[in-house]
């Protein structure tokens, strides 16, 4: 593994590699920077407690390899390799000066957070990042994460930290009620609709649900089948299917392969009369079921195959004793039938007291003012 051999000189005279010691006595040289094409999966930060798929090495690796030019990747590692205590994966953006933006939300639009063992390590990581004197943007960070309060503590006196509400996503808390054939949906009409859909599917042929944990050698044909089913639905016409979006298809193929090797991947199929009618790509991690991709074949639309598969995978997760079913993305009408609970998130902007920090703050403030003026000019919706 190759680390950057020399620091990059900043325009204001500082460098990417600080030389001072942090306030707790740990050497700030413990923060190392890796750039360029690198096998991120070789890093053992999966030994830390990954709380979500987006904090797993499989996700970080796939994002970096698919979306980030090598000269824009800024992967900070705090502690000793190959098992660092914290990882901060960033992309360097260069609009209105240089700034660091957390890798993932801008590329795949899912929540993300820094990766760290404990609060002490997080504090050290953030203090070391402050010494870089670059503005930082962390989008869609869980609102209950330690990151925001730790950032405010670490940057007190050294910069300004601002947070704004970000998009939430729905989740379903699981218990024994969800293990039965008929899910306890809040509306009797929705329960009736699901039973009707099941009867219509049975009129076509036998219903079979498969929740697979594929071996690496079995993954390619199953992944290809998932892509074909998703492309047969409305998503392809809208240009949002994986078959129509090559970069996202490449990302999910890489992620699926790495998640498969880690044993956390779940590919789910609903077959009606032996034909695939609906698909899901998901992850089981931290005793939660994380739903990443869904799709169905329009030819089975009359029997709502996506809802039938969802009911089966919710039941599967509950029977396995998992704590929750995480829908990810954002709330949509089809998720409202299952839950009204959401996980709130925040966007975090950190501006160091430096020339670059001031430039970024001025640019963001001006952009915010323009957006408010534009909304006011449009009038009430």
N, C-alpha and C positions, 0 to 999 in steps of 0.2 A: 504494500500500500504506500502510495507516494503522497506526502504532504507538501504544500507550497514551501519551497526552499527559502524564499525571501519575502519580506513584507512588501505590500504595494504602497508606494508613497502617496500620501494624501496631498491635495492642493494646499491645505492649510498647515502642512508641515508634520502632521501626525502620521502614524503608520497603522497598517492593519494588524500588526502584532504589538500589543502594549508591553511595556517593560516594568510598570509599577506593580506593586503587590496590592491585592484587594484588601478591604478593611478587615476581613475575618482572618487574614494571615495566609490564605491559600494563594499560591502563585497564579497571577493572571495569565502566565504563559501556559497554564493548563488548558486554555481555550485555543484550540487548533483549527485551522481553516483548510479545508480540502476543496480543490477546484478541478474542473475538467472532467472528462469521462472516467468514471471510477466505478468499481464493483461495490456499490453501497451495501449490497446484501452480505458482503464479507464482514461488515461491522456487526458486532454482537449486541447492538442496543435492543434487540428483541428480548434480551435477558432482563431488561427493565419491564415493568408492568405496563404493557400496552393496553390502554383503556379503550381504544377504538381502532378499527382497521386503518384509519387515516394516520395513526401514530405508529403503525407497524412498519418494519423495514420494507415489506413487500410493496406498500403504497408509496413510500418515499422514493424507493428505487424506480418504480414504474413511472412516477411523475417526472423525476429528474431525467431519465433516459428518453422519455417521449416528448416532453414539452420544453425543456430548458436548453438553450445553447450552452455549450461547455463554458464559454467565457462569462456566463451570467449566473452560474450555479455558485452559491455561497453556503457551504455546509459546515457549520461550526460544531465542533465536538469539544465537550468539556470533560476533562479527566483523561485517563490512560486508555489507549487502544490495546486490544480490540474490544474492550468492554467499557466504553465511556459512561460517565454518570449522567450526562445530558447531551442532547442533540438538538440543534436549532437549524432546520433546513430552510434556506432563504433563496429567493431569486432577486438579483439586483436589477431594479428598474432605473431608467435614466431619463424619465420625463421630469422636467423642472429640477434637474440635479439628481445625484445618486441617492437612492434609498433602498432599504432591504424590505422585501415583502415575503411573508410566510408562504412557502411552497404548498400548492394544493388547491386552496379555494379559488384562486384566479384561473386555474386550469381545469378542474373537475367540478368546482362549485359545491363541494362538500365541506363540512366543518373541519377544523384543524386546530392543533395546539402544539406548543413546544413539548419536547419529550424529555422527561427528567425522572430521577429516582425518588427525590423527596424535596421538601421545601427549601432545605439548606442549600442543596445543589442548585436549585432554581435561582435562588438569590445570588449565588456566585456567578452563574451563567449570565444573568441580566446585568450585574455590575461590570462584568468583563465586556459585554456588548456595548455598554455605555461608553467605554473607553475607545470604541471605534469611531464615535462622534458622527454616526450616520443615522438619519431618521429611519424608523422601523414601522411597518404596517403589519398588523396581525388581524386577518379577517376571519369572521365566524368562529371565534373562540368560545367554547362553552362558558356561559355566564357564571357558573359555579366553580370554574377552574381557579387554581391558585395563581395563575399567570398574571391577571390584572392587578390584584393587591400587591403581589411581589414586585411587579414592574414599578408601581407607584412608590414603593418603599426604596427600591434599588436606585431609582432615578431622582429621588427627592434632592433638590438642590442642584441637580445636574441636567435637568430637562423638564419638559412639559409632557404629561401623559393625558390623552383624551380618549374617552370611550363613547360609543354610540350603539344603540340597539341594532342588531342584525337579524337576518331571517332565522326563524326557529324551524324546527321540524317535529313532526308528530311521533309519539311512541306509545306503546301499549304495555302496561305493567301486567305481567303474567302471574296466574295462580291456578289452582286446581280446576276452577270453573271453565278454563279454556281447553281442558284435555278431552272433552266429549265431542261427539260427532257434530252437534249443533252449537256453534259459538254463542255466548250470551251477549249478543248485540243489544244495544239499548232500545232499538225500535223493533216492535213486532213486525212491522212491514218489511224491514230489512231482513229479519230472520225468515220471513215467508218468501221473500225474493230469492234468498240463497237456496232454500229448499226447492223452489220452482226451477232454478237454474240447474240444480243437481238432477232433477227428474228429466229435464230436457236433454241433458248430457247423456243420461242412461238410455234415452230413446235412440241415440246415435250408436252407442256401444258401451262396453265396460269402461269404467273410470279407474285409472291407476295413477297414483302419485309416487314420484321417486325423489327422495332427498339424498343426493349422492355426495360422498366425499371421495372424489376420484383419485386414483393413483396418477402420478405424473404422466405415465405412458398412455393412460386412458383419456387424458384431458383434451387433446386436440379435436377428436371427432365430436365430443360432447359440447365443447365450446362452439364449434362450427354449427352444430345443430341449434344451439341457443341463438346464434346470430341469424340463422335462416328463419326461425320462428318469429323473432322480433321484427325482421324485415318484411314479414307477410302482413303486418298490422298497420295501423294508422301512423305509427312513428316513422315508417319509411317514407310515406307520402309527405310528411311534415319535415323530412330531412334530419330527424333526430335519432334514427336508428343507428346502431353500430355499423351496419352495412353501408350507410350513407355518410358516415363520419369516420374517415380513415384514422385520423390522429387518436380519437377516443377509442376506436376499435383496437389500435395498437397498444394504447395504455391498458385497457382492460385485459387484453391477451397477456401482456407482461405481468400485470398484477395477478391474474388468475393462476399463471404458472408458478409465481413465487408463493402465493397463498396456498396453492396445492402442495408444494414441497413442505410448507410449514404445517400442513394438516388442518388449516382453518377454513378452507374453501368449501362452500356448499352450492352445488348446481342442482336446481329443482325443476322437475318436469311434471306437468299434468298431461296424461295421455288419455284420449277418448277414442275408443274403438281401435286402439293400437297406434294412433297418430298423435304427434305432439301438438297440443292445443295452447299451452301456456308455459312460460319459462320464468325462472328467477335466478339471478346470480347474487349470492349472499355470503356472509362470513359469520362463523360462530366464534366469539371471542369475549372474554371477561364475563362469561355466563349470560351473554346477550346474543340475539339473532339480529344481524345487521343486513338490511335489504338494500342492495346497491343497484340492481337493474331488474326491470320487469318487462314482459312482452307477451303478446298472445297472437294467435292466428285469427285473422278476421273471419275466416270461414266458420269459426265456432262462436261468433259473437253472440248469437241468440241465447247461448247457454252460459254466458259470462264466465269464460274459463279462467280469466285473471282472478276473479273473486273466489272461484272454487279452489284454485291453487293457493291463494292467500289463506283461506280457511284451513287448508291442510297443513301448511307450513307453520301457522300459528299453533295449531294443535300439536304438531311435532315438537315445536320449541317448548311448549308447556309440559308435554310428557317427558321431555329431557330435563325438566327442572330448571330451565333458564329463567332469568329474572325479568327480562323484557324483550320486546320485539321493536327494534329501532327502524322506523320507516325511512329515515334520512331524507335528502332532498328538501322539499318544502311541502306544507300541507296542501292537499288537493281534495276535490270532492269525493274521490273514491276512498281516501283515508278517513274522511270525516264519519263514514259509516262505522268505523271501528274504534275510534278514539277521539276525544277532544283535548287530550293532554299533549303538551309540546315541551320541548327542551329549548329554553331561550339561549341566545348567543349574543355576542357583542363584537363590534369592530374596534380595534385598539390602534391608536396612532401615538407614537412616541417621538418627540422632537428634542434632540439634545441641544444644549445651549452652545451652538456652533454655527458657522456660516451656512453649512448645508442644512442644519436643522431649521434655521430662520427662513431660508429660501423655501423649504418644503412647507413650513407652517403658513407662510404668506400665500403660496400657491393654493394650498388646500382651503384656506380661509376665503380666498377670492372665488374659488370654484363653488364653495358652499353658498356664498352670497348670490352668485349667478343662478344657481339652482332654485333658491328661494324666490328670486325675482321672477324667474320663468314660471314657477308654479303659481305665483300670485297673479301673473298676467293671464294665465289660462283660466283663472277663476275656479269656483267650486266644481267638483266632479258631478 
